[in-house]
């Protein structure tokens, strides 16, 4: 019986062989991350618009028909709640 030679080791500095499933998952991840970042940018922009409008109206709290907006003064944070309509 012939003796098997050991598998050839990957040379330093060479790339791994392409694994399509990993490539696909990485692409999906990047797409989801980019969507999340864009959503975050939009959320921050809208928060700043609300804060600006609240300051302009000299309001710390607004409440009307299930919508509540409140400025938390210590951290200049914003709390927004919108009640879902009852079905």
C-alpha positions, 0 to 999 in steps of 0.5 A, a space after each residue: 500500500 502506498 503511503 499518502 503524502 500529507 495535504 499541502 499547506 496553504 502558503 503564507 500570504 495566499 487567499 482562502 478558496 472562495 466559499 460562495 455561502 460566506 460571500 452571500 452571507 457577507 453581502 447580506 450582512 453589509 446590506 442590512 448594516 447599511 440599511 440600519 445606518 441609513 435608518 439611524 441617520 433618518 431617525 437622528 434627523 427627525 429627532 433633531 427636527 422635533 427637538 427644534 420645533 419643541 424648543 421653538 414652541 417653548 414646549 417640554 411636553 406635548 400630548 394629543 390623542 395618543 401621541 406624547 412627546 417629552 423632552 428629558 432635560 438632563 440629557 436633551 433626550 426625546 421620548 415619543 410615544 404614539 398609541 396604536 389605534 384600537 381595532 
